[in-house]
């Protein structure tokens, strides 16, 4: 059973007296205890899709249609007060840079205790015990003493662990991890991903994992949605996507990965489109080596195959000979 469903989500930004569509008919599902990865180049719509779930959008952003169903409720129709209850307690965010979420003027303990007191309705020694326990869970040594430390006294990896501890303390059902390892070195990246998988396995927590790193996605994700120019162009299990990628963009992305058997890295020609670029047909057509005449005229539907959904005319059975 799905814990979260995004149905036909469309979103636009208002700028220069015009509306520019940023998300186009996004359809995604997340089951309990599952990790869904959103991948693609910068600006493809990964983060804005996830922020739509939390309804944390810029003032000039507007969801024009669609539904986001969580536990049977449409989050887009809830009053703001109810959304405030859900944020943090039910659905938590682990951002790219934890320093933007941790106040440098307050100790780690005071910030963690505030979260626990607000979302778990406990105080004093009981709240402190929970704080120590969750810091232990995310493998921060000397947890009781480290409660007295300030954010600048922690390394980047340790600060990220604190943010993850806050999500655990709230007993969040879904954690949105927005490129949580980007600013970390390779060793710490692996440690953070191992921690997320441990939380997933031990607590049945569901994750929306935003990344441009296919290596991390390969090792961690259950399902993968490949995004391009605000569209989901391929959506399948991680096993199927890496074994048998279908969309030309997915294939091109995978070819950009380092291969020790090859001396040459392949690049995708051209640049991703701007939100202000208008396309009558497929937005990937200008960069696609397999494009057909119809690709310039119409945008493809998402064609359902045995184990995946692909937005490409190559898989339109009505046009196959």
C-alpha positions as CSV (number, residue, x, y, z in Angstrom):
1,X,0.0,0.0,0.0
2,X,1.3,3.5,-0.9
3,X,2.1,5.8,2.0
4,X,2.4,8.8,-0.5
5,X,1.1,9.4,-4.0
6,X,1.7,12.3,-6.2
7,X,-0.9,12.5,-8.9
8,X,-0.8,14.7,-12.0
9,X,1.1,17.4,-10.2
10,X,1.6,20.7,-12.2
11,X,3.4,23.7,-10.9
12,X,4.3,27.1,-12.3
13,X,6.4,30.1,-11.4
14,X,5.2,33.7,-12.0
15,X,8.0,35.9,-13.3
16,X,8.1,39.0,-15.5
17,X,4.3,39.1,-15.6
18,X,4.2,35.6,-17.1
19,X,3.6,32.1,-15.7
20,X,6.3,29.5,-16.5
21,X,5.5,25.8,-16.0
22,X,8.1,24.0,-13.9
23,X,6.5,20.6,-13.3
24,X,4.4,18.7,-15.8
25,X,2.0,16.0,-14.7
26,X,4.3,14.4,-12.1
27,X,3.1,10.9,-11.0
28,X,5.0,9.1,-8.2
29,X,4.3,6.6,-5.5
30,X,6.1,5.8,-2.3
31,X,5.5,2.7,-0.2
32,X,6.2,2.3,3.5
33,X,9.8,1.5,4.1
34,X,10.8,2.3,0.5
35,X,13.5,4.7,-0.8
36,X,12.4,6.6,-4.0
37,X,15.3,8.4,-5.7
38,X,14.7,11.5,-7.9
39,X,17.6,11.9,-10.3
40,X,18.6,14.3,-13.1
41,X,20.6,17.3,-13.9
42,X,20.4,20.5,-11.9
43,X,17.2,22.4,-12.5
44,X,15.2,19.4,-13.7
45,X,12.6,19.7,-10.9
46,X,13.8,17.2,-8.3
47,X,13.8,19.6,-5.3
48,X,10.7,21.5,-6.3
49,X,8.8,18.2,-6.5
50,X,9.9,17.2,-3.0
51,X,9.2,20.7,-1.6
52,X,5.7,20.5,-3.0
53,X,5.0,17.6,-0.7
54,X,5.9,19.8,2.3
55,X,4.2,22.8,0.7
56,X,7.4,24.8,1.2
57,X,7.4,26.8,-2.0
58,X,8.6,30.2,-3.1
59,X,6.0,33.0,-3.0
60,X,5.9,33.1,-6.8
61,X,5.3,29.3,-7.1
62,X,1.8,27.9,-7.6
63,X,0.6,24.4,-7.8
64,X,-2.0,24.7,-10.6
65,X,-3.4,21.1,-10.5
66,X,-2.9,17.7,-9.0
67,X,-3.0,15.9,-5.7
68,X,-0.5,14.8,-3.1
69,X,-2.1,12.0,-1.1
70,X,-0.5,11.1,2.3
71,X,-2.2,8.6,4.5
72,X,-5.4,9.1,2.6
73,X,-5.4,12.9,2.9
74,X,-4.7,15.4,0.1
75,X,-1.9,17.6,1.5
76,X,-2.7,20.3,-1.0
77,X,-6.2,20.8,0.4
78,X,-5.2,20.8,4.1
79,X,-5.3,24.1,6.1
80,X,-1.8,25.5,6.9
81,X,-2.2,24.7,10.7
82,X,-2.6,21.0,9.8
83,X,0.4,21.1,7.5
84,X,2.5,22.6,10.3
85,X,1.6,19.5,12.3
86,X,2.7,17.2,9.5
87,X,6.0,19.0,8.7
88,X,8.7,17.5,10.9
89,X,6.4,15.2,12.8
90,X,5.2,13.1,9.9
91,X,7.4,14.3,7.0
92,X,10.9,15.6,7.7
93,X,13.5,17.3,5.6
94,X,17.2,16.6,5.6
95,X,18.7,19.5,3.5
96,X,22.0,19.7,1.5
97,X,23.6,22.0,4.0
98,X,22.7,21.4,7.6
99,X,24.2,24.8,8.6
100,X,21.2,26.4,7.0
101,X,18.9,24.5,9.4
102,X,21.0,24.7,12.6
103,X,21.1,28.0,14.4
104,X,24.8,28.9,15.1
105,X,23.8,30.8,18.2
106,X,22.3,27.8,20.1
107,X,23.7,24.5,21.2
108,X,22.9,21.3,19.4
109,X,21.1,20.2,22.6
110,X,18.9,23.2,22.8
111,X,17.8,22.8,19.2
112,X,17.3,19.1,19.4
113,X,15.3,19.4,22.7
114,X,13.1,22.1,21.1
115,X,12.2,19.7,18.3
116,X,11.5,16.9,20.7
117,X,9.4,19.0,23.1
118,X,7.3,20.4,20.3
119,X,6.7,17.2,18.4
120,X,6.6,14.6,21.1
121,X,5.1,16.8,23.9
122,X,7.7,15.7,26.5
123,X,10.0,17.9,28.6
124,X,12.9,17.8,31.1
125,X,14.8,14.6,31.7
126,X,12.5,12.6,29.5
127,X,13.2,14.9,26.5
128,X,17.0,14.9,27.3
129,X,17.0,11.0,27.3
130,X,15.4,10.9,23.9
131,X,17.9,13.5,22.6
132,X,20.8,11.4,23.9
133,X,19.3,8.2,22.5
134,X,18.8,9.6,19.0
135,X,22.3,11.0,18.9
136,X,23.6,7.5,19.9
137,X,21.5,6.1,17.1
138,X,23.1,8.3,14.5
139,X,26.5,7.3,15.9
140,X,27.6,10.6,17.5
141,X,30.1,9.7,20.2
142,X,29.8,11.1,23.8
143,X,26.2,12.1,23.0
144,X,25.5,13.6,26.4
145,X,28.5,15.9,26.3
146,X,28.0,16.8,22.6
147,X,24.5,18.2,23.5
148,X,26.4,21.2,24.9
149,X,28.4,21.8,21.7
150,X,27.5,24.4,19.0
151,X,27.1,23.6,15.3
152,X,30.5,25.1,14.4
153,X,32.1,22.6,16.7
154,X,30.8,19.7,14.6
155,X,32.1,18.5,11.2
156,X,29.9,18.6,8.2
157,X,29.1,14.9,8.5
158,X,28.3,15.3,12.2
159,X,26.0,18.2,11.5
160,X,24.2,16.1,8.9
161,X,23.8,13.4,11.5
162,X,22.2,15.9,13.9
163,X,19.6,16.8,11.3
164,X,18.9,13.1,10.7
165,X,18.6,12.7,14.5
166,X,15.9,15.4,14.6
167,X,13.9,13.4,12.0
168,X,14.2,10.2,14.1
169,X,13.3,12.1,17.3
170,X,10.1,13.2,15.6
171,X,9.4,9.6,14.5
172,X,8.8,10.9,11.0
173,X,7.2,8.4,8.6
174,X,8.8,10.0,5.5
175,X,12.2,11.7,5.3
176,X,13.0,13.9,2.3
177,X,16.8,13.8,1.9
178,X,17.8,16.6,-0.5
179,X,21.3,15.7,-1.7
180,X,22.3,15.0,1.9
181,X,25.9,14.1,1.0
182,X,26.8,16.7,-1.6
183,X,29.2,18.7,0.6
184,X,30.8,15.7,2.2
185,X,33.9,13.7,1.3
186,X,33.5,10.2,-0.2
187,X,34.1,8.3,3.1
188,X,31.6,10.4,5.0
189,X,29.1,10.1,2.1
190,X,29.2,6.4,2.5
191,X,28.7,6.6,6.2
192,X,25.6,8.9,5.8
193,X,24.0,6.6,3.2
194,X,24.7,3.6,5.4
195,X,22.9,5.5,8.2
196,X,19.9,6.3,6.1
197,X,19.6,2.6,5.0
198,X,19.9,1.5,8.7
199,X,17.0,3.9,9.6
200,X,15.0,2.6,6.7
201,X,15.5,-1.0,7.7
202,X,15.1,-0.6,11.5
203,X,12.2,1.8,11.6
204,X,10.4,1.2,8.3
205,X,11.0,4.9,7.4
206,X,10.2,5.9,3.8
207,X,12.7,8.2,1.9
208,X,12.5,10.5,-1.0
209,X,16.2,10.7,-1.9
210,X,17.2,13.6,-4.2
211,X,20.5,13.1,-6.0
212,X,22.5,13.5,-9.1
213,X,24.9,10.8,-8.1
214,X,23.9,7.5,-9.8
215,X,26.5,5.6,-7.7
216,X,24.6,6.4,-4.5
217,X,21.3,5.8,-6.1
218,X,22.4,2.4,-7.4
219,X,23.5,1.3,-3.9
220,X,20.5,2.7,-2.0
221,X,17.3,3.2,-3.9
222,X,14.3,0.9,-4.4
223,X,12.6,3.0,-7.1
224,X,14.0,5.7,-9.3
225,X,12.3,8.6,-11.1
226,X,14.5,10.2,-13.8
227,X,13.5,13.8,-14.3
228,X,14.2,16.2,-17.2
229,X,12.9,19.7,-17.7
230,X,10.1,19.2,-15.1
231,X,9.0,15.8,-16.5
232,X,9.4,12.3,-15.2
233,X,10.9,10.7,-18.3
234,X,11.5,7.2,-16.8
235,X,10.2,5.6,-13.6
236,X,11.0,2.1,-12.5
237,X,12.6,-0.1,-9.9
238,X,16.3,0.7,-9.4
239,X,17.2,-2.9,-10.4
240,X,15.4,-2.5,-13.7
241,X,16.7,1.0,-14.4
242,X,20.3,0.1,-14.1
243,X,20.0,-3.3,-15.8
244,X,17.9,-2.1,-18.7
245,X,17.6,1.7,-19.0
246,X,15.1,2.7,-21.6
247,X,14.8,6.5,-22.1
248,X,17.6,8.0,-24.3
249,X,18.2,10.6,-21.5
250,X,18.6,7.8,-18.9
251,X,21.0,6.0,-21.2
252,X,23.0,9.1,-21.8
253,X,23.2,9.9,-18.1
254,X,24.5,6.4,-17.3
255,X,27.2,6.7,-20.0
256,X,28.6,9.8,-18.3
257,X,29.6,7.7,-15.3
258,X,33.3,6.8,-14.9
259,X,34.2,3.5,-16.4
260,X,37.6,2.1,-15.4
261,X,37.6,0.0,-18.6
262,X,37.3,3.1,-20.7
263,X,39.7,6.0,-21.0
264,X,37.0,8.4,-22.2
265,X,34.0,9.9,-20.4
266,X,30.9,10.5,-22.6
267,X,29.1,13.8,-22.2
268,X,25.6,14.7,-23.2
269,X,25.7,17.3,-25.9
270,X,24.0,20.6,-25.4
271,X,22.5,22.1,-22.2
272,X,19.3,21.4,-20.2
273,X,16.5,23.9,-21.1
274,X,15.6,26.9,-19.0
275,X,12.1,27.1,-17.5
276,X,11.5,29.9,-19.9
277,X,12.2,27.8,-22.9
278,X,9.0,26.7,-24.7
279,X,8.7,23.3,-26.4
280,X,5.9,22.1,-28.6
281,X,7.4,18.6,-28.6
282,X,9.7,16.6,-26.3
283,X,12.0,18.8,-24.2
284,X,14.9,16.4,-24.7
285,X,14.6,16.4,-28.5
286,X,17.3,19.0,-29.1
287,X,19.9,16.8,-27.3
288,X,18.6,13.4,-28.3
289,X,20.5,11.2,-30.7
290,X,17.4,9.0,-31.4
291,X,15.0,11.8,-32.1
292,X,12.2,11.4,-34.7
293,X,10.1,13.9,-36.6
294,X,7.2,13.5,-34.2
295,X,9.5,14.5,-31.3
296,X,9.5,18.1,-32.5
297,X,5.7,18.2,-32.8
298,X,4.3,16.4,-29.7
299,X,5.4,15.6,-26.2
300,X,5.2,11.8,-25.6
301,X,2.9,10.3,-23.0
302,X,4.3,8.0,-20.3
303,X,4.1,4.6,-21.8
304,X,3.7,1.7,-19.3
305,X,6.0,-1.2,-20.0
306,X,6.3,-4.4,-17.9
307,X,8.5,-3.0,-15.2
308,X,8.7,0.7,-15.9
309,X,7.0,3.8,-17.3
310,X,8.9,5.7,-20.1
311,X,8.0,9.0,-21.7
312,X,9.4,8.5,-25.2
313,X,7.9,7.8,-28.6
314,X,10.3,4.9,-29.1
315,X,7.9,3.0,-26.8
316,X,4.7,4.1,-28.4
317,X,3.3,0.7,-29.6
318,X,0.9,2.4,-32.0
319,X,3.8,3.8,-34.0
320,X,5.9,0.6,-33.9
321,X,6.0,-1.4,-37.1
